[in-house]
Amino acid sequence: MAVFEFSALSTDSLEDRAEGTIVAPDKLAAFDKLKRLEYDDIKLKPLHGVEAFIRQWTADVS
């Protein structure tokens, strides 16, 4: 499983920006998960190493 930091806008309010961590098999699956949660303008940044290992346990979306 890959771990990503995400930043996205809520589709119901253009002023509401969400940021957090998501765990998914790959970048496309992470993007799809956030789309299903009704986020738009999604930016993903992959995490690696120890930081990814630790943050997968405290992810906002899994």
N, CA, C and O atoms as a DFTB+ gen file, in Angstrom:
248 C
 N C O
     1  1       0.837      -1.182       0.000
     2  2       0.000       0.000       0.000
     3  2       0.881       1.244       0.000
     4  3       1.896       1.318       0.692
     5  1       0.465       2.194      -0.782
     6  2       1.179       3.468      -0.863
     7  2       0.528       4.486       0.068
     8  3      -0.666       4.407       0.357
     9  1       1.320       5.429       0.527
    10  2       0.837       6.480       1.418
    11  2       1.074       7.819       0.717
    12  3       2.160       8.081       0.202
    13  1       0.036       8.662       0.707
    14  2       0.105       9.958       0.040
    15  2      -0.379      11.057       0.963
    16  3      -1.271      10.839       1.783
    17  1       0.209      12.243       0.833
    18  2      -0.357      13.451       1.419
    19  2      -1.283      14.015       0.360
    20  3      -0.948      14.010      -0.824
    21  1      -2.451      14.504       0.775
    22  2      -3.357      15.079      -0.205
    23  2      -3.797      16.475       0.211
    24  3      -3.789      16.839       1.387
    25  1      -4.179      17.233      -0.797
    26  2      -4.768      18.550      -0.630
    27  2      -5.887      18.622      -1.656
    28  3      -5.665      18.319      -2.828
    29  1      -7.086      19.018      -1.237
    30  2      -8.228      19.021      -2.144
    31  2      -9.269      20.040      -1.714
    32  3      -9.297      20.474      -0.562
    33  1     -10.118      20.414      -2.651
    34  2     -11.241      21.301      -2.371
    35  2     -12.504      20.476      -2.248
    36  3     -12.692      19.505      -2.980
    37  1     -13.369      20.860      -1.326
    38  2     -14.670      20.225      -1.203
    39  2     -15.541      20.711      -2.359
    40  3     -15.529      21.902      -2.668
    41  1     -16.296      19.823      -3.005
    42  2     -17.108      20.220      -4.154
    43  2     -18.310      21.062      -3.746
    44  3     -18.843      21.803      -4.572
    45  1     -18.749      20.968      -2.494
    46  2     -19.905      21.758      -2.081
    47  2     -19.531      23.162      -1.628
    48  3     -20.403      24.023      -1.504
    49  1     -18.259      23.401      -1.379
    50  2     -17.825      24.741      -0.965
    51  2     -16.410      24.979      -1.491
    52  3     -15.480      24.268      -1.111
    53  1     -16.248      25.956      -2.345
    54  2     -14.932      26.219      -2.933
    55  2     -13.944      26.797      -1.929
    56  3     -12.743      26.832      -2.194
    57  1     -14.434      27.248      -0.782
    58  2     -13.549      27.816       0.228
    59  2     -13.024      26.768       1.209
    60  3     -12.097      27.043       1.970
    61  1     -13.608      25.579       1.196
    62  2     -13.226      24.534       2.145
    63  2     -12.110      23.675       1.553
    64  3     -12.348      22.899       0.627
    65  1     -10.903      23.810       2.081
    66  2      -9.745      23.055       1.607
    67  2      -9.403      21.976       2.639
    68  3      -9.241      22.266       3.824
    69  1      -9.297      20.746       2.176
    70  2      -8.958      19.641       3.058
    71  2      -7.525      19.196       2.780
    72  3      -7.075      19.191       1.634
    73  1      -6.816      18.824       3.843
    74  2      -5.464      18.299       3.728
    75  2      -5.332      17.125       4.668
    76  3      -5.939      17.111       5.739
    77  1      -4.542      16.136       4.278
    78  2      -4.360      14.990       5.147
    79  2      -3.535      13.903       4.493
    80  3      -2.772      14.148       3.558
    81  1      -3.704      12.697       5.007
    82  2      -2.964      11.530       4.544
    83  2      -3.953      10.478       4.084
    84  3      -4.995      10.284       4.711
    85  1      -3.633       9.794       2.984
    86  2      -4.484       8.727       2.456
    87  2      -3.622       7.513       2.142
    88  3      -2.489       7.641       1.678
    89  1      -4.181       6.327       2.405
    90  2      -3.509       5.058       2.107
    91  2      -4.305       4.369       1.007
    92  3      -5.518       4.196       1.129
    93  1      -3.627       3.976      -0.063
    94  2      -4.274       3.310      -1.193
    95  2      -3.240       2.453      -1.924
    96  3      -2.036       2.650      -1.758
    97  1      -3.712       1.505      -2.730
    98  2      -2.757       0.656      -3.464
    99  2      -1.864       1.431      -4.440
   100  3      -0.701       1.076      -4.632
   101  1      -2.410       2.491      -5.057
   102  2      -1.631       3.316      -5.983
   103  2      -2.247       4.709      -6.083
   104  3      -3.259       5.004      -5.447
   105  1      -1.626       5.547      -6.881
   106  2      -2.059       6.947      -6.993
   107  2      -3.467       7.062      -7.570
   108  3      -4.253       7.896      -7.120
   109  1      -3.789       6.237      -8.555
   110  2      -5.120       6.272      -9.170
   111  2      -6.204       5.874      -8.168
   112  3      -7.272       6.487      -8.140
   113  1      -5.945       4.867      -7.356
   114  2      -6.910       4.440      -6.335
   115  2      -7.098       5.529      -5.280
   116  3      -8.214       5.736      -4.804
   117  1      -6.036       6.219      -4.913
   118  2      -6.137       7.320      -3.949
   119  2      -6.989       8.445      -4.524
   120  3      -7.834       9.011      -3.832
   121  1      -6.761       8.762      -5.790
   122  2      -7.535       9.794      -6.465
   123  2      -9.019       9.404      -6.494
   124  3      -9.882      10.241      -6.229
   125  1      -9.318       8.137      -6.814
   126  2     -10.709       7.660      -6.865
   127  2     -11.378       7.718      -5.490
   128  3     -12.549       8.087      -5.389
   129  1     -10.651       7.362      -4.441
   130  2     -11.217       7.426      -3.090
   131  2     -11.621       8.850      -2.732
   132  3     -12.691       9.080      -2.168
   133  1     -10.761       9.796      -3.063
   134  2     -11.062      11.192      -2.747
   135  2     -12.199      11.733      -3.611
   136  3     -12.995      12.547      -3.143
   137  1     -12.285      11.290      -4.868
   138  2     -13.402      11.690      -5.732
   139  2     -14.727      11.183      -5.156
   140  3     -15.726      11.902      -5.174
   141  1     -14.737       9.938      -4.643
   142  2     -15.954       9.374      -4.046
   143  2     -16.371      10.128      -2.792
   144  3     -17.549      10.140      -2.434
   145  1     -15.412      10.754      -2.126
   146  2     -15.716      11.572      -0.953
   147  2     -16.072      13.008      -1.343
   148  3     -16.165      13.890      -0.489
   149  1     -16.267      13.226      -2.638
   150  2     -16.699      14.507      -3.210
   151  2     -15.679      15.627      -3.029
   152  3     -16.021      16.741      -2.630
   153  1     -14.417      15.310      -3.331
   154  2     -13.371      16.319      -3.360
   155  2     -12.995      16.608      -4.807
   156  3     -13.106      15.741      -5.674
   157  1     -12.554      17.822      -5.054
   158  2     -12.170      18.263      -6.387
   159  2     -10.801      18.945      -6.281
   160  3     -10.343      19.238      -5.176
   161  1     -10.155      19.196      -7.401
   162  2      -8.838      19.843      -7.427
   163  2      -7.863      19.119      -6.488
   164  3      -7.249      19.730      -5.613
   165  1      -7.739      17.813      -6.692
   166  2      -6.964      16.938      -5.814
   167  2      -5.485      16.963      -6.193
   168  3      -5.129      16.817      -7.363
   169  1      -4.634      17.149      -5.193
   170  2      -3.182      17.077      -5.386
   171  2      -2.650      15.996      -4.440
   172  3      -2.950      16.000      -3.247
   173  1      -1.864      15.082      -4.985
   174  2      -1.291      13.991      -4.201
   175  2       0.233      14.065      -4.223
   176  3       0.845      14.344      -5.254
   177  1       0.826      13.810      -3.063
   178  2       2.288      13.767      -2.942
   179  2       2.648      12.446      -2.265
   180  3       2.244      12.217      -1.125
   181  1       3.398      11.574      -2.939
   182  2       3.759      10.295      -2.325
   183  2       4.730      10.473      -1.160
   184  3       5.617      11.326      -1.197
   185  1       4.546       9.659      -0.136
   186  2       5.461       9.637       1.010
   187  2       6.298       8.364       0.930
   188  3       5.829       7.342       0.428
   189  1       7.520       8.422       1.417
   190  2       8.434       7.279       1.345
   191  2       9.115       7.055       2.680
   192  3       9.143       7.935       3.540
   193  1       9.659       5.868       2.836
   194  2      10.502       5.548       3.977
   195  2       9.786       5.498       5.307
   196  3       8.626       5.093       5.392
   197  1      10.496       5.915       6.350
   198  2       9.991       5.850       7.719
   199  2       8.746       6.720       7.875
   200  3       7.799       6.336       8.562
   201  1       8.748       7.889       7.237
   202  2       7.589       8.781       7.336
   203  2       6.327       8.097       6.807
   204  3       5.267       8.200       7.425
   205  1       6.425       7.407       5.680
   206  2       5.274       6.687       5.121
   207  2       4.840       5.560       6.056
   208  3       3.645       5.346       6.264
   209  1       5.797       4.851       6.611
   210  2       5.482       3.745       7.516
   211  2       4.703       4.234       8.734
   212  3       3.717       3.613       9.131
   213  1       5.133       5.326       9.317
   214  2       4.474       5.862      10.515
   215  2       3.122       6.465      10.159
   216  3       2.141       6.230      10.864
   217  1       3.052       7.232       9.087
   218  2       1.819       7.938       8.755
   219  2       0.720       7.025       8.225
   220  3      -0.442       7.430       8.204
   221  1       1.046       5.802       7.794
   222  2      -0.006       4.898       7.339
   223  2      -0.918       4.486       8.510
   224  3      -2.072       4.119       8.290
   225  1      -0.418       4.545       9.721
   226  2      -1.218       4.175      10.884
   227  2      -2.108       5.308      11.369
   228  3      -3.074       5.072      12.094
   229  1      -1.792       6.535      10.976
   230  2      -2.584       7.693      11.398
   231  2      -3.253       8.383      10.211
   232  3      -3.568       9.571      10.287
   233  1      -3.472       7.658       9.124
   234  2      -4.036       8.249       7.908
   235  2      -5.459       8.752       8.136
   236  3      -6.226       8.168       8.900
   237  1      -5.793       9.848       7.458
   238  2      -7.133      10.414       7.538
   239  2      -8.132       9.610       6.706
   240  3      -9.299       9.489       7.079
   241  1      -7.669       9.057       5.570
   242  2      -8.504       8.244       4.697
   243  2      -7.734       6.957       4.429
   244  3      -6.561       6.992       4.056
   245  1      -8.405       5.816       4.623
   246  2      -7.729       4.551       4.327
   247  2      -8.611       3.648       3.509
   248  3      -8.208       2.537       3.165
